[in-house]
Amino acid sequence: MTGLLQRLQHPGRWFTRSAPEGVFPTVEWQVGGHCNYDCSYCIQSRAYRVGQAEAGTVDAIMKGLASLPGRWDIKMSGGEPFASKRFMTDIVPRLVAETPHRVSVLTNFSAPKTILERFARLTGARLGVVSASLHLESVVAADFVEKAIWFRDLRHDLCPESSFVVNSVLVPGTIRQIFDIKAAVESAGLRWFPQFMKVKTGVFPYDADEKRLIETLVDASHDPFAVNRAPSYRGHFCHAGAWYFVLDQRGHAWSCRTAKRFGTDPSEPEYSDLGSMVDGTFALRKKGAACGFDICPCTVPANRGIVVGVHRDDPEWGEDVPDAPAGATI
């Protein structure tokens, strides 16, 4: 992650058109809904873990991404992106060939080594961040870490300026086990990133004992580079929709993940739905606005300067309250 962050401090080296000071344009693209895992704690219900982008949709999205001003980071997720039949045959090669953007991916890391190596070779110097999710319901932790070390070394040779991170969802009932996961990942020289578990209403209401364990596990940090607490940034100026947006497998865009999940931002409803790259209605908003939502489930907006006026020691991120009431963001 450090290499990418160092480059982000010099936007003139990355973009052909200047973004606002400290803002690093990012698209989060759900390339498909299908996932080869079936995690019990997945925020996406099974009904939505289906489908893949059609060929014509990919064509339209490529044109839309190529038309974005300057150079962006295209962070792809799913479902599981490597489970999409077009991911390695169409999407990744065309992103590299037809757009100027960097390529990042959030993956469960289940793809065979041969596919991961091909991905690293295809993206090369264009690779940004690979975020590998460790799901204990589907993998043996020791095997996952061994594979992560292999990829870290491969990435270092083929894509030395890219970044690699292992992330874990703080699943209730597994917190004590996750202490061992953190130790194994970090002792291997890998970066570990914990994520509070989300539910449809926000953050899972951990009980008091697990809240205390979690605060120890994450060193009571509220730094979005170190932990995803899914806090509220209500009232903070946000560039979402202008320099950041989310894109689904059908080519429809929203200003942010919360706008997509819960509907339009009540403070700026005309800016939340950005239209479709397929039917030609997609348009970036001209400027940001104050956030009107009570949760920011992804740390990308905070870490890329999309959310303005947020500091790592900002008390508005919340207090370390192990006995917070059920449903509170801790």
C-alpha positions as a Python dict, from the first residue, in 0.01 Angstrom:
ca = {
    (1, 'M'): (0, 0, 0),
    (2, 'T'): (286, 236, 80),
    (3, 'G'): (409, 251, -280),
    (4, 'L'): (68, 350, -412),
    (5, 'L'): (16, 608, -138),
    (6, 'Q'): (351, 767, -218),
    (7, 'R'): (245, 801, -581),
    (8, 'L'): (-89, 943, -475),
    (9, 'Q'): (93, 1231, -309),
    (10, 'H'): (205, 1344, -655),
    (11, 'P'): (-111, 1364, -866),
    (12, 'G'): (76, 1542, -1142),
    (13, 'R'): (262, 1218, -1208),
    (14, 'W'): (-62, 1022, -1234),
    (15, 'F'): (-329, 1234, -1400),
    (16, 'T'): (-335, 1418, -1729),
    (17, 'R'): (-577, 1667, -1573),
    (18, 'S'): (-539, 1798, -1221),
    (19, 'A'): (-788, 1667, -969),
    (20, 'P'): (-866, 1880, -664),
    (21, 'E'): (-583, 1898, -414),
    (22, 'G'): (-539, 1564, -240),
    (23, 'V'): (-815, 1389, -437),
    (24, 'F'): (-732, 1066, -620),
    (25, 'P'): (-1005, 959, -868),
    (26, 'T'): (-1138, 607, -822),
    (27, 'V'): (-1406, 383, -973),
    (28, 'E'): (-1529, 80, -781),
    (29, 'W'): (-1659, -159, -1047),
    (30, 'Q'): (-1860, -467, -959),
    (31, 'V'): (-1765, -668, -1265),
    (32, 'G'): (-2008, -948, -1178),
    (33, 'G'): (-2234, -1069, -901),
    (34, 'H'): (-2131, -1435, -913),
    (35, 'C'): (-1905, -1563, -635),
    (36, 'N'): (-1756, -1909, -594),
    (37, 'Y'): (-1776, -1875, -214),
    (38, 'D'): (-2091, -1875, -1),
    (39, 'C'): (-1984, -1695, 319),
    (40, 'S'): (-2252, -1694, 586),
    (41, 'Y'): (-2172, -1333, 674),
    (42, 'C'): (-2171, -1189, 320),
    (43, 'I'): (-2351, -852, 304),
    (44, 'Q'): (-2481, -951, -39),
    (45, 'S'): (-2773, -1192, -23),
    (46, 'R'): (-2756, -1503, -241),
    (47, 'A'): (-3015, -1356, -474),
    (48, 'Y'): (-2766, -1082, -568),
    (49, 'R'): (-2458, -1305, -591),
    (50, 'V'): (-2538, -1397, -948),
    (51, 'G'): (-2481, -1267, -1298),
    (52, 'Q'): (-2195, -1145, -1511),
    (53, 'A'): (-2155, -852, -1743),
    (54, 'E'): (-2265, -920, -2100),
    (55, 'A'): (-2026, -856, -2389),
    (56, 'G'): (-2218, -549, -2506),
    (57, 'T'): (-2220, -412, -2152),
    (58, 'V'): (-1843, -453, -2125),
    (59, 'D'): (-1805, -267, -2457),
    (60, 'A'): (-2011, 25, -2326),
    (61, 'I'): (-1829, 33, -1992),
    (62, 'M'): (-1489, 35, -2161),
    (63, 'K'): (-1594, 336, -2367),
    (64, 'G'): (-1729, 505, -2056),
    (65, 'L'): (-1414, 444, -1854),
    (66, 'A'): (-1192, 556, -2142),
    (67, 'S'): (-1383, 885, -2154),
    (68, 'L'): (-1322, 973, -1788),
    (69, 'P'): (-1113, 1288, -1740),
    (70, 'G'): (-753, 1216, -1656),
    (71, 'R'): (-631, 891, -1505),
    (72, 'W'): (-829, 695, -1246),
    (73, 'D'): (-783, 381, -1038),
    (74, 'I'): (-1034, 114, -1149),
    (75, 'K'): (-1089, -105, -844),
    (76, 'M'): (-1275, -420, -948),
    (77, 'S'): (-1476, -642, -718),
    (78, 'G'): (-1782, -868, -732),
    (79, 'G'): (-1898, -1122, -633),
    (80, 'E'): (-1558, -1260, -716),
    (81, 'P'): (-1403, -1086, -1017),
    (82, 'F'): (-1182, -1383, -1112),
    (83, 'A'): (-1497, -1598, -1126),
    (84, 'S'): (-1631, -1381, -1409),
    (85, 'K'): (-1583, -1556, -1743),
    (86, 'R'): (-1480, -1230, -1911),
    (87, 'F'): (-1249, -1097, -1642),
    (88, 'M'): (-920, -1236, -1773),
    (89, 'T'): (-1018, -1278, -2139),
    (90, 'D'): (-1184, -942, -2197),
    (91, 'I'): (-1204, -699, -1905),
    (92, 'V'): (-846, -684, -1777),
    (93, 'P'): (-675, -691, -2121),
    (94, 'R'): (-906, -417, -2250),
    (95, 'L'): (-861, -196, -1944),
    (96, 'V'): (-488, -203, -2011),
    (97, 'A'): (-517, -163, -2389),
    (98, 'E'): (-807, 83, -2420),
    (99, 'T'): (-786, 308, -2113),
    (100, 'P'): (-507, 499, -1937),
    (101, 'H'): (-622, 391, -1593),
    (102, 'R'): (-462, 189, -1317),
    (103, 'V'): (-607, -152, -1235),
    (104, 'S'): (-685, -271, -880),
    (105, 'V'): (-883, -569, -755),
    (106, 'L'): (-1060, -697, -444),
    (107, 'T'): (-1057, -1077, -457),
    (108, 'N'): (-1109, -1380, -237),
    (109, 'F'): (-775, -1499, -378),
    (110, 'S'): (-913, -1836, -484),
    (111, 'A'): (-791, -1809, -844),
    (112, 'P'): (-515, -2058, -935),
    (113, 'K'): (-157, -1933, -927),
    (114, 'T'): (-138, -1956, -1307),
    (115, 'I'): (-428, -1709, -1339),
    (116, 'L'): (-290, -1474, -1074),
    (117, 'E'): (47, -1472, -1247),
    (118, 'R'): (-117, -1396, -1580),
    (119, 'F'): (-308, -1111, -1415),
    (120, 'A'): (15, -965, -1275),
    (121, 'R'): (188, -991, -1612),
    (122, 'L'): (-107, -836, -1799),
    (123, 'T'): (-133, -538, -1566),
    (124, 'G'): (238, -488, -1508),
    (125, 'A'): (321, -131, -1415),
    (126, 'R'): (-50, -45, -1433),
    (127, 'L'): (-132, -259, -1128),
    (128, 'G'): (-245, -56, -828),
    (129, 'V'): (-371, -248, -524),
    (130, 'V'): (-453, -616, -485),
    (131, 'S'): (-669, -670, -177),
    (132, 'A'): (-702, -1039, -88),
    (133, 'S'): (-984, -1138, 148),
    (134, 'L'): (-914, -1423, 387),
    (135, 'H'): (-1238, -1614, 446),
    (136, 'L'): (-1194, -1877, 717),
    (137, 'E'): (-1510, -2060, 612),
    (138, 'S'): (-1349, -2148, 278),
    (139, 'V'): (-972, -2165, 325),
    (140, 'V'): (-702, -2289, 559),
    (141, 'A'): (-526, -1982, 691),
    (142, 'A'): (-175, -2129, 662),
    (143, 'D'): (-233, -2219, 296),
    (144, 'F'): (-371, -1872, 225),
    (145, 'V'): (-70, -1702, 383),
    (146, 'E'): (171, -1926, 189),
    (147, 'K'): (-3, -1831, -136),
    (148, 'A'): (-3, -1463, -36),
    (149, 'I'): (373, -1472, 20),
    (150, 'W'): (417, -1626, -325),
    (151, 'F'): (206, -1351, -484),
    (152, 'R'): (379, -1078, -287),
    (153, 'D'): (713, -1193, -424),
    (154, 'L'): (574, -1230, -778),
    (155, 'R'): (421, -883, -761),
    (156, 'H'): (748, -741, -637),
    (157, 'D'): (922, -875, -949),
    (158, 'L'): (654, -793, -1208),
    (159, 'C'): (473, -492, -1058),
    (160, 'P'): (713, -340, -802),
    (161, 'E'): (512, -20, -752),
    (162, 'S'): (185, -201, -678),
    (163, 'S'): (53, -287, -332),
    (164, 'F'): (-82, -602, -170),
    (165, 'V'): (-295, -634, 143),
    (166, 'V'): (-473, -919, 321),
    (167, 'N'): (-809, -821, 469),
    (168, 'S'): (-1033, -1003, 715),
    (169, 'V'): (-1393, -947, 817),
    (170, 'L'): (-1430, -936, 1196),
    (171, 'V'): (-1693, -1208, 1204),
    (172, 'P'): (-1874, -1250, 1540),
    (173, 'G'): (-1765, -1566, 1716),
    (174, 'T'): (-1424, -1570, 1545),
    (175, 'I'): (-1253, -1267, 1700),
    (176, 'R'): (-1014, -1469, 1919),
    (177, 'Q'): (-917, -1678, 1615),
    (178, 'I'): (-853, -1362, 1414),
    (179, 'F'): (-577, -1265, 1660),
    (180, 'D'): (-388, -1569, 1528),
    (181, 'I'): (-467, -1471, 1168),
    (182, 'K'): (-330, -1122, 1223),
    (183, 'A'): (-12, -1262, 1378),
    (184, 'A'): (39, -1509, 1092),
    (185, 'V'): (-15, -1248, 822),
    (186, 'E'): (205, -982, 981),
    (187, 'S'): (482, -1226, 1075),
    (188, 'A'): (501, -1312, 704),
    (189, 'G'): (571, -948, 630),
    (190, 'L'): (227, -890, 480),
    (191, 'R'): (-11, -605, 554),
    (192, 'W'): (-329, -705, 740),
    (193, 'F'): (-646, -497, 723),
    (194, 'P'): (-950, -568, 947),
    (195, 'Q'): (-1308, -486, 848),
    (196, 'F'): (-1601, -451, 1085),
    (197, 'M'): (-1882, -676, 969),
    (198, 'K'): (-2165, -497, 793),
    (199, 'V'): (-2531, -588, 794),
    (200, 'K'): (-2817, -431, 600),
    (201, 'T'): (-2877, -176, 875),
    (202, 'G'): (-2513, -76, 919),
    (203, 'V'): (-2242, -230, 1139),
    (204, 'F'): (-2305, -557, 1320),
    (205, 'P'): (-2398, -495, 1688),
    (206, 'Y'): (-2112, -687, 1853),
    (207, 'D'): (-2164, -775, 2217),
    (208, 'A'): (-1962, -599, 2486),
    (209, 'D'): (-1701, -874, 2519),
    (210, 'E'): (-1630, -883, 2145),
    (211, 'K'): (-1616, -504, 2128),
    (212, 'R'): (-1341, -510, 2389),
    (213, 'L'): (-1155, -782, 2199),
    (214, 'I'): (-1190, -590, 1874),
    (215, 'E'): (-1051, -270, 2025),
    (216, 'T'): (-746, -467, 2137),
    (217, 'L'): (-716, -637, 1798),
    (218, 'V'): (-720, -306, 1606),
    (219, 'D'): (-524, -114, 1868),
    (220, 'A'): (-828, 112, 1918),
    (221, 'S'): (-743, 272, 1583),
    (222, 'H'): (-986, 484, 1383),
    (223, 'D'): (-740, 533, 1098),
    (224, 'P'): (-911, 424, 770),
    (225, 'F'): (-571, 308, 644),
    (226, 'A'): (-562, 62, 936),
    (227, 'V'): (-923, -49, 992),
    (228, 'N'): (-1265, -24, 828),
    (229, 'R'): (-1515, 79, 1096),
    (230, 'A'): (-1777, 198, 844),
    (231, 'P'): (-1824, 532, 1022),
    (232, 'S'): (-2051, 823, 941),
    (233, 'Y'): (-1915, 1124, 753),
    (234, 'R'): (-2248, 1307, 752),
    (235, 'G'): (-2188, 1677, 694),
    (236, 'H'): (-1837, 1636, 552),
    (237, 'F'): (-1785, 1768, 199),
    (238, 'C'): (-1746, 1470, -35),
    (239, 'H'): (-1630, 1448, -398),
    (240, 'A'): (-1830, 1128, -459),
    (241, 'G'): (-2001, 1139, -795),
    (242, 'A'): (-1742, 1381, -930),
    (243, 'W'): (-1412, 1203, -865),
    (244, 'Y'): (-1539, 874, -727),
    (245, 'F'): (-1829, 646, -814),
    (246, 'V'): (-1943, 284, -803),
    (247, 'L'): (-2042, 91, -1113),
    (248, 'D'): (-2246, -230, -1126),
    (249, 'Q'): (-2224, -522, -1369),
    (250, 'R'): (-2502, -373, -1582),
    (251, 'G'): (-2314, -47, -1633),
    (252, 'H'): (-2521, 166, -1394),
    (253, 'A'): (-2337, 415, -1175),
    (254, 'W'): (-2401, 570, -835),
    (255, 'S'): (-2207, 836, -648),
    (256, 'C'): (-2113, 595, -368),
    (257, 'R'): (-2187, 255, -217),
    (258, 'T'): (-2437, 395, 30),
    (259, 'A'): (-2628, 574, -245),
    (260, 'K'): (-2647, 245, -435),
    (261, 'R'): (-2763, 42, -134),
    (262, 'F'): (-2998, 281, 43),
    (263, 'G'): (-3111, 513, -234),
    (264, 'T'): (-3039, 874, -310),
    (265, 'D'): (-2851, 1107, -79),
    (266, 'P'): (-3127, 1314, 83),
    (267, 'S'): (-2909, 1624, 79),
    (268, 'E'): (-2826, 1605, -293),
    (269, 'P'): (-3071, 1359, -456),
    (270, 'E'): (-2992, 1465, -810),
    (271, 'Y'): (-2629, 1364, -763),
    (272, 'S'): (-2668, 1011, -626),
    (273, 'D'): (-2779, 826, -942),
    (274, 'L'): (-2525, 898, -1216),
    (275, 'G'): (-2705, 708, -1491),
    (276, 'S'): (-2593, 424, -1716),
    (277, 'M'): (-2288, 382, -1938),
    (278, 'V'): (-2493, 140, -2147),
    (279, 'D'): (-2783, 367, -2242),
    (280, 'G'): (-2570, 682, -2260),
    (281, 'T'): (-2719, 859, -1956),
    (282, 'F'): (-2403, 839, -1743),
    (283, 'A'): (-2265, 1174, -1635),
    (284, 'L'): (-2028, 1276, -1357),
    (285, 'R'): (-2152, 1543, -1122),
    (286, 'K'): (-1967, 1873, -1161),
    (287, 'K'): (-1881, 1908, -794),
    (288, 'G'): (-1917, 1737, -460),
    (289, 'A'): (-2154, 1814, -175),
    (290, 'A'): (-2196, 1758, 198),
    (291, 'C'): (-2260, 1391, 276),
    (292, 'G'): (-2612, 1314, 395),
    (293, 'F'): (-2561, 949, 489),
    (294, 'D'): (-2496, 783, 825),
    (295, 'I'): (-2252, 517, 705),
    (296, 'C'): (-1954, 497, 469),
    (297, 'P'): (-1904, 121, 434),
    (298, 'C'): (-1581, 139, 232),
    (299, 'T'): (-1257, 313, 333),
    (300, 'V'): (-1167, 405, -25),
    (301, 'P'): (-1341, 748, -18),
    (302, 'A'): (-1166, 844, 305),
    (303, 'N'): (-826, 709, 197),
    (304, 'R'): (-836, 867, -150),
    (305, 'G'): (-928, 1218, -33),
    (306, 'I'): (-1285, 1191, -161),
    (307, 'V'): (-1421, 1276, 184),
    (308, 'V'): (-1283, 1619, 276),
    (309, 'G'): (-1196, 1745, 622),
    (310, 'V'): (-1155, 1404, 781),
    (311, 'H'): (-845, 1347, 989),
    (312, 'R'): (-726, 1024, 1140),
    (313, 'D'): (-765, 1155, 1493),
    (314, 'D'): (-1099, 1324, 1422),
    (315, 'P'): (-1326, 1263, 1725),
    (316, 'E'): (-1625, 1265, 1489),
    (317, 'W'): (-1517, 918, 1382),
    (318, 'G'): (-1655, 796, 1715),
    (319, 'E'): (-1523, 712, 2057),
    (320, 'D'): (-1376, 381, 2169),
    (321, 'V'): (-1688, 272, 2353),
    (322, 'P'): (-1688, -103, 2423),
    (323, 'D'): (-2033, -79, 2578),
    (324, 'A'): (-2197, 114, 2295),
    (325, 'P'): (-2565, 32, 2248),
    (326, 'A'): (-2668, -230, 1995),
    (327, 'G'): (-2655, -98, 1642),
    (328, 'A'): (-2409, 181, 1719),
    (329, 'T'): (-2107, 230, 1497),
    (330, 'I'): (-1808, 135, 1707),
}
